[in-house]
Amino acid sequence: MKIAFVGLGNMGAPMAHALLKTGHSLTVYDQSQRAVQLLVDAGAKAVSSPGAAVRGAEYVVTMLPGAGHVRSVLTGPDGILANVSPGVTIIDSSTIDPASVKEFASLAATQGNPFVDAPVSGGTGGAAAGTLTFMVGAASATFAEVTSVLEAMGKNIVHCGDVGTGQIAKICNNLVLGITMGGVSEAMSLGAALGIDPRILSGILNTSTGRSWSSDTYNPYPGVIQSAPASKGYAGGFRTDLMLKDLGLASESARAVGQPVFMGALAQQLYQTSSANGCGRLDFSAVIKLYRRPEETTAR
């Protein structure tokens, strides 16, 4: 299948690699020439604009930081909508607000292009392994059509409902993720300050009622899980500023329907402070730095 892929960041790049590994023909675009070159080395074709990427494509996949970026690649002078053939389905795996998704779907529909919101969960590890969960908002017929494409990148493909519901699921999921990472950071730091070995405490949490993905897979304490960003200087992974953006989406969506998000508001303050302290480009698990003593954070 001929697929255009726009957006080769920490998540997009391994997703694109997964498509290549399953035999799809890939044309890619990203502003980072290094990211593009790595895909070219793996067998993809590089182009100079989103519009050039989608010419002749049978499917389009976008994976971008925010709604503004999606709007730009869709509606720009050499963007997707000005160049994609009618009938070609556009799959957006970015995490953005449901209202923007519905607007983009409407724009695409005016020229005969189905639009699917398919945000993901599973982190960079899941993207590299091809085991992501896709939360898909689409008409039933469109969902059935795109499933084979998504299965090349993920293990769990879930139809959430009509366009926009994928983003609702993702916002709620990341609301929980941000809160639990803050809670695990708080507990791990308290335990270390009181004198327990962080690895022992982590083992207790992960075999007890405190277990969560934030503790057993992505523990924020350095040295506890060697594969986690915490043991790699918080490099890579899911940036703090992106978690802050997602919590903002949850807050805005909650405000629109009059639904309180008490813990979400506190989590948003934590990541805002973490970003202001210089951790915006670090993995979001770096929020633990707010809890640890200065001599501990400088020693690692």
LOLO-261402 format. One line per 2 residues: number of its first residue (from 1); for each residue x, y, z of C-alpha. Coordinates in nm, 3 decimals. Each point is the difference from the previous one (the first is absolute). Layout:
N
NUM	X:Y:Z ~ ...
//
This chain:
300
1	0.000:0.000:0.000 ~ 0.123:0.354:-0.078
3	-0.009:0.204:0.321 ~ 0.097:0.362:0.062
5	0.131:0.065:0.352 ~ 0.035:0.355:0.133
7	0.167:0.056:0.339 ~ 0.306:-0.201:0.104
9	0.047:0.090:0.365 ~ 0.061:-0.233:0.294
11	-0.324:-0.186:-0.075 ~ -0.043:0.056:-0.372
13	0.341:-0.131:-0.102 ~ -0.037:-0.349:0.153
15	-0.356:-0.019:-0.130 ~ 0.127:0.074:-0.350
17	0.273:-0.262:0.041 ~ -0.267:-0.254:0.099
19	-0.189:0.069:-0.323 ~ 0.318:-0.058:-0.202
21	0.069:-0.326:0.183 ~ -0.342:-0.133:-0.096
23	0.063:0.065:-0.369 ~ -0.179:0.328:-0.062
25	0.143:0.258:-0.243 ~ 0.060:0.320:0.196
27	0.047:0.364:-0.100 ~ 0.099:0.218:0.296
29	0.019:0.366:0.096 ~ 0.133:0.173:0.309
31	0.180:0.327:0.070 ~ 0.286:-0.197:0.158
33	0.235:-0.112:-0.277 ~ 0.168:-0.245:0.237
35	-0.332:-0.170:0.076 ~ -0.080:-0.019:-0.371
37	0.343:-0.142:-0.086 ~ -0.039:-0.282:0.252
39	-0.324:-0.103:-0.173 ~ 0.158:0.031:-0.344
41	0.281:-0.227:0.117 ~ -0.269:-0.253:0.097
43	-0.165:0.013:-0.342 ~ -0.238:0.299:0.001
45	-0.017:0.275:-0.262 ~ 0.056:0.359:0.114
47	-0.185:0.306:-0.136 ~ 0.016:0.373:0.068
49	-0.357:0.070:0.116 ~ -0.315:-0.163:0.141
51	-0.167:0.054:-0.336 ~ 0.271:-0.185:-0.186
53	-0.024:-0.287:0.249 ~ -0.368:-0.068:-0.069
55	0.004:0.008:-0.379 ~ -0.079:-0.353:-0.111
57	-0.048:-0.126:0.357 ~ -0.270:-0.252:0.086
59	0.000:0.100:0.368 ~ 0.135:0.298:0.194
61	0.123:-0.019:0.361 ~ 0.089:0.308:0.203
63	0.166:0.002:0.343 ~ 0.058:0.357:0.120
65	0.040:0.190:0.330 ~ -0.320:0.205:0.000
67	-0.314:0.118:-0.179 ~ 0.180:0.299:-0.151
69	0.253:-0.229:-0.164 ~ -0.275:-0.225:-0.137
71	-0.185:0.301:-0.138 ~ 0.319:0.125:-0.168
73	0.081:-0.326:-0.179 ~ -0.365:-0.046:-0.102
75	-0.078:0.349:-0.128 ~ 0.339:0.153:-0.084
77	0.080:0.120:-0.355 ~ 0.170:-0.330:-0.079
79	-0.197:-0.197:0.255 ~ -0.185:-0.328:0.006
81	-0.352:0.112:-0.096 ~ 0.123:0.192:-0.304
83	0.180:-0.305:-0.136 ~ -0.161:-0.322:0.121
85	-0.223:-0.196:-0.237 ~ -0.373:-0.021:0.080
87	-0.092:-0.314:0.192 ~ 0.336:-0.035:0.173
89	-0.043:-0.046:0.376 ~ 0.195:0.233:0.232
91	0.097:-0.155:0.334 ~ 0.112:0.248:0.266
93	0.178:-0.156:0.297 ~ 0.084:0.331:0.168
95	-0.149:0.080:0.340 ~ -0.222:0.306:-0.048
97	-0.338:0.127:0.117 ~ -0.320:-0.169:-0.124
99	-0.138:0.329:-0.138 ~ 0.299:0.043:-0.232
101	-0.033:-0.361:-0.116 ~ -0.360:0.060:-0.102
103	0.099:0.318:-0.184 ~ 0.278:-0.180:-0.189
105	-0.235:-0.287:-0.083 ~ -0.249:0.250:-0.143
107	0.267:0.165:-0.214 ~ 0.114:-0.337:-0.131
109	-0.356:-0.114:-0.069 ~ -0.066:0.298:-0.229
111	0.239:-0.153:-0.253 ~ -0.089:-0.362:0.061
113	0.271:-0.108:0.244 ~ -0.099:-0.204:0.309
115	0.177:0.125:0.314 ~ 0.089:-0.224:0.293
117	0.130:0.102:0.342 ~ 0.221:-0.281:0.128
119	0.215:0.116:0.293 ~ 0.222:-0.259:0.164
121	0.114:-0.129:0.338 ~ 0.301:-0.213:0.081
123	0.289:0.242:-0.008 ~ 0.308:-0.005:-0.218
125	0.069:-0.361:0.103 ~ -0.340:-0.108:-0.126
127	0.051:0.195:-0.322 ~ 0.335:-0.169:-0.062
129	-0.144:-0.344:0.076 ~ -0.315:0.054:-0.204
131	-0.221:-0.066:0.303 ~ -0.177:0.335:0.033
133	-0.364:0.038:0.094 ~ -0.192:0.208:-0.254
135	-0.312:0.182:0.121 ~ -0.195:0.053:-0.321
137	-0.278:0.246:-0.073 ~ -0.162:-0.074:-0.337
139	-0.313:-0.120:-0.176 ~ -0.030:-0.377:0.023
141	0.075:-0.058:-0.369 ~ 0.307:0.223:0.015
143	0.124:-0.173:0.314 ~ -0.022:-0.337:-0.175
145	0.196:0.144:-0.292 ~ 0.289:0.143:0.201
147	0.042:-0.287:0.246 ~ 0.258:-0.181:-0.213
149	0.217:0.313:-0.017 ~ -0.019:0.057:0.374
151	0.076:-0.366:0.075 ~ 0.340:0.048:-0.164
153	0.083:0.245:0.281 ~ -0.204:-0.121:0.295
155	-0.133:-0.300:0.189 ~ -0.329:0.135:0.135
157	-0.221:0.183:-0.248 ~ -0.310:0.129:0.180
159	-0.299:0.162:-0.171 ~ -0.114:0.267:0.245
161	-0.287:0.138:-0.207 ~ -0.045:0.283:-0.250
163	0.269:0.252:-0.096 ~ 0.133:0.176:0.311
165	-0.057:-0.282:0.248 ~ 0.354:-0.129:-0.045
167	0.126:0.331:0.135 ~ -0.244:-0.012:0.289
169	0.142:-0.340:0.099 ~ 0.358:0.123:-0.037
171	-0.058:0.314:0.206 ~ -0.154:-0.205:0.281
173	0.282:-0.256:-0.016 ~ 0.269:0.267:0.021
175	-0.184:0.171:0.282 ~ 0.040:-0.324:0.199
177	0.362:-0.037:-0.118 ~ 0.100:0.348:0.110
179	-0.164:-0.046:0.341 ~ 0.152:-0.344:0.063
181	0.349:0.111:-0.101 ~ -0.027:0.284:0.250
183	-0.119:-0.243:0.267 ~ 0.277:-0.254:-0.067
185	0.259:0.280:0.002 ~ -0.129:0.118:0.335
187	0.000:-0.349:0.154 ~ 0.342:-0.101:-0.136
189	0.156:0.323:0.124 ~ -0.159:-0.034:0.344
191	0.120:-0.359:0.031 ~ 0.356:0.093:-0.099
193	0.001:0.291:0.245 ~ -0.114:-0.233:0.278
195	0.278:-0.247:-0.079 ~ -0.142:-0.291:-0.202
197	0.186:-0.121:-0.311 ~ -0.197:0.139:-0.298
199	0.029:-0.334:-0.182 ~ -0.156:-0.183:0.294
201	-0.276:0.258:0.030 ~ -0.068:-0.028:-0.372
203	-0.031:-0.377:0.031 ~ -0.249:0.039:0.283
205	-0.211:0.249:-0.195 ~ 0.000:-0.224:-0.306
207	-0.130:-0.303:0.191 ~ -0.246:0.198:0.212
209	-0.295:0.232:-0.042 ~ 0.221:0.296:-0.096
211	0.099:-0.159:-0.330 ~ -0.043:0.202:-0.321
213	0.171:0.038:-0.338 ~ 0.182:0.298:0.150
215	0.152:-0.226:0.265 ~ 0.057:-0.335:-0.168
217	0.103:0.106:-0.352 ~ 0.100:0.366:0.014
219	0.115:0.051:0.359 ~ 0.124:0.360:0.040
221	0.274:-0.081:0.252 ~ 0.345:-0.030:-0.165
223	0.148:-0.350:-0.005 ~ -0.319:-0.187:0.088
225	-0.091:-0.102:-0.357 ~ 0.296:0.008:-0.236
227	-0.214:0.037:-0.313 ~ -0.196:0.298:0.135
229	0.095:0.361:-0.089 ~ 0.076:0.060:0.371
231	0.308:-0.221:-0.037 ~ 0.109:0.187:-0.314
233	0.000:0.355:0.131 ~ -0.370:0.034:-0.089
235	0.095:0.023:-0.368 ~ -0.245:-0.098:-0.274
237	-0.339:-0.135:0.093 ~ -0.304:0.225:0.038
239	0.102:0.360:0.066 ~ -0.121:0.189:0.306
241	-0.133:0.279:-0.221 ~ -0.214:-0.251:-0.190
243	-0.145:-0.139:0.323 ~ -0.070:0.357:0.107
245	-0.177:0.058:-0.334 ~ -0.212:-0.313:0.045
247	-0.101:0.094:0.353 ~ -0.096:0.340:-0.138
249	-0.221:-0.175:-0.256 ~ -0.166:-0.196:0.280
251	-0.055:0.318:0.200 ~ -0.148:0.187:-0.296
253	-0.225:-0.291:-0.094 ~ -0.118:-0.035:0.360
255	-0.078:0.371:0.018 ~ -0.207:-0.024:-0.318
257	-0.235:-0.255:0.158 ~ 0.015:0.124:0.359
259	0.178:-0.309:0.129 ~ 0.245:0.048:0.293
261	0.352:-0.143:-0.028 ~ 0.145:0.070:0.343
263	0.301:-0.231:-0.020 ~ 0.057:0.090:-0.363
265	0.032:0.367:0.096 ~ 0.264:-0.085:0.261
267	0.188:-0.220:-0.248 ~ -0.007:0.285:-0.249
269	0.164:0.226:0.259 ~ 0.271:-0.263:0.064
271	0.096:-0.028:-0.367 ~ -0.023:0.376:-0.049
273	0.252:0.044:0.281 ~ 0.219:-0.278:-0.138
275	0.001:0.168:-0.341 ~ 0.075:0.340:0.151
277	0.294:-0.160:0.185 ~ 0.159:-0.096:-0.330
279	-0.135:-0.353:-0.045 ~ -0.238:0.075:-0.287
281	0.196:-0.201:-0.257 ~ 0.077:-0.284:0.240
283	-0.223:-0.304:0.039 ~ -0.305:0.075:0.214
285	0.123:-0.236:0.272 ~ 0.255:0.273:0.078
287	-0.282:0.148:0.210 ~ 0.161:-0.200:0.285
289	0.273:0.265:0.008 ~ -0.251:0.226:0.178
291	-0.001:-0.245:0.292 ~ 0.365:-0.097:0.028
293	0.265:0.182:0.200 ~ 0.247:0.218:-0.195
295	0.297:-0.221:0.086 ~ -0.188:-0.305:-0.137
297	-0.095:0.158:-0.332 ~ 0.349:0.137:-0.065
299	0.162:-0.331:0.086 ~ -0.184:-0.182:-0.279
//
